[in-house]
Amino acid sequence: MAPTGASSDQLAAALQNRIAIEQANAVLAERFHVDADQAFALMRRHARARSQKLTHVAAQIIEGSDDIGRLSRPERS
């Protein structure tokens, strides 16, 4: 069964959101010298603390408009 126009659009949007989150995750991992899981936890914690969607925070990180220097470094496990 082929996806309908609406579900196809939803899949495309979900893929774009995932790509943005992965790119932002890579920025944080590089910046803070942590692994991908720690970077994601940092981004998620930042989004929750600001009551923002993860995709919004990711877009800000990619654009450089979010001051990721204000993020607290995740604890190493």
C-alpha positions as CSV (number, residue, x, y, z in Angstrom):
1,M,0.0,0.0,0.0
2,A,1.5,3.3,-1.1
3,P,1.5,6.3,1.3
4,T,-1.1,9.0,0.7
5,G,-0.1,12.6,0.1
6,A,-0.6,13.5,3.7
7,S,1.3,10.6,5.1
8,S,4.1,11.2,2.6
9,D,4.4,14.8,3.7
10,Q,4.5,13.7,7.3
11,L,7.2,11.2,6.6
12,A,9.2,13.9,4.8
13,A,8.8,16.3,7.7
14,A,9.8,13.6,10.2
15,L,12.9,12.9,8.2
16,Q,13.9,16.5,8.0
17,N,13.4,16.9,11.8
18,R,15.6,13.8,12.4
19,I,18.3,15.1,10.1
20,A,18.3,18.5,12.0
21,I,18.5,16.7,15.4
22,E,21.3,14.5,14.2
23,Q,23.3,17.5,12.9
24,A,22.8,19.5,16.1
25,N,23.8,16.4,18.1
26,A,27.0,16.2,16.1
27,V,27.7,19.9,16.8
28,L,27.3,19.3,20.6
29,A,29.3,16.1,20.6
30,E,32.2,17.9,18.9
31,R,31.9,21.0,21.0
32,F,31.8,19.3,24.3
33,H,33.9,16.2,23.4
34,V,31.2,13.8,24.4
35,D,29.6,10.8,22.7
36,A,26.3,11.0,20.8
37,D,24.1,9.8,23.7
38,Q,25.5,12.4,26.0
39,A,25.1,15.1,23.4
40,F,21.5,14.1,22.9
41,A,20.8,14.2,26.6
42,L,22.3,17.6,26.8
43,M,20.1,18.9,23.9
44,R,17.0,17.3,25.4
45,R,17.7,18.8,28.8
46,H,18.2,22.2,27.3
47,A,14.9,21.9,25.3
48,R,13.0,20.8,28.4
49,A,14.4,23.6,30.6
50,R,13.2,26.2,28.0
51,S,9.9,24.4,27.2
52,Q,10.9,24.3,23.6
53,K,10.6,21.5,21.1
54,L,13.7,19.5,20.4
55,T,13.5,20.4,16.7
56,H,13.5,24.1,17.6
57,V,16.6,23.8,19.8
58,A,18.3,21.7,17.1
59,A,17.6,24.3,14.4
60,Q,19.0,27.1,16.7
61,I,22.2,25.1,17.4
62,I,22.7,24.4,13.6
63,E,22.1,28.1,12.8
64,G,24.4,29.1,15.5
65,S,21.7,31.3,17.1
66,D,21.5,29.4,20.3
67,D,24.4,30.1,22.7
68,I,25.4,26.5,23.3
69,G,28.2,27.8,25.5
70,R,25.4,28.3,28.1
71,L,24.6,24.7,28.1
72,S,26.0,22.8,31.0
73,R,28.5,20.1,30.1
74,P,26.9,16.6,30.6
75,E,28.4,14.4,33.3
76,R,30.6,11.6,31.9
77,S,29.5,8.1,32.6
